[in-house]
Amino acid sequence: MVSVFSASSPSLSLPLDLIVLQQTLLAADRAVGDYALAVRDRRRAEYPQPWQAVERCTWGTGEQAEFDRRWECYVRAADAVRTHPVLVRARILGIEPTVLRGLREAAARF
């Protein structure tokens, strides 16, 4: 268990495995966003003309497949966090927002 102290949660203990799951979720989120931005930038460079807007916005099959793969990793990571017993119990007790705030703070510190 890792103790989290903050203004929003004076004393909150979270298991390390949940913190690791949150970090995995954050990494998956970054991977999705970074990839989408890279594709956008690459397509802007490849199709710079104003009349090439459709080409800029239409992803290739390989680009879409890679995005879908990264998105699926994100969905699995989010599901692992959401279904962790600590968050399930927090949801039942009505303290999920406080626990999620503490979890975000703890994941940022590790």
N, C-alpha and C positions, 0 to 999 in steps of 0.2 A: 504494500500500500504506500502511496505517495500522498503526503499532506499538501493541500493547496490552501494558501491564505491570501485573501484579497478582501476588498471592501464589499464585494457582492457575496462572498462566501467566507465568513470568518474562519471556519475550520472544516475542511472537506477532505476526506481521504479517498483516493481513487487508486484502483489496482493498476499496476504497471502494464499489464496486458491491454487494458482499455486505452491507456495513453498511447501505447504503440499502435493500436488500431486507429486511433485518431490521427496520428502522424502519417500512417499509411493512406488514410483518406485524404489528408491535405496534399500529400505527394501525388496521388492519383488526380486530384482536382487540378493541380499545377500542370501535370502532364497533358491533360485534356486542353486546358487553356493555352499552354505554350504551343501545342501542336496546331490548334486552330489559328493562332496568330501567325505561326510560321507559314501555313498554307496560304493565309490571306496575303501575307507579304510577298511570297513567291508568285502568287497569281497576279498581284498588282504589278510586279516587275515584268512579268511575262506578257500581260495584257494592259498596257498603260493608257491606251486611247479611250476617250470617253465613250465611244461607240462599242467598246469591248466589255461593257458591264456584265453581260450575260456570261461571257467566258471567264471573267474574274470570279463570278459567284457560283459557277458550276464546277464542283469538285470532280476529279477523276475517280474511277472505280477504286484504284489503289489508295488514294487519299481518303476516300470515304471508309474503306475497310480498316485502315489504320485508326481513323477517328473512332469508328465503332468498337474496335478492340480496346482502345484506351477508355472509352466511355463505359464499357462493360467492366473493366477493372475498377472504375470509380463506383459503379453501382454495387459491385460486390463489397467494396470497402465500406461504403455507406451502410449497407445491410449488416455487415459485421458489427459496426458501431451501434446501430439502432437496436440490434437484437442482443447485445451484451447484457447479461443479467443485471448489472448495476443500473443501466439505463432503463431496462424494463421495470425494475423496482422503483426507480425515480419517477417514471411515468405514472405508475400506480399510486405513488404517494403524492403526486402533484408537485414535485420539486424538479422536474426534468430541466426547465430553463436554467435553474441555478447550477445543476450538475453539469450541463453542457457548457456554461460559462467557465466553470472551474476546469473542465476537461480541455477547453481551448487554451486556457492560460497554462495549464500543466504541459500540454503538447508543445507550446511555444517555448517553454523553458528547457526542455530536454534536447 
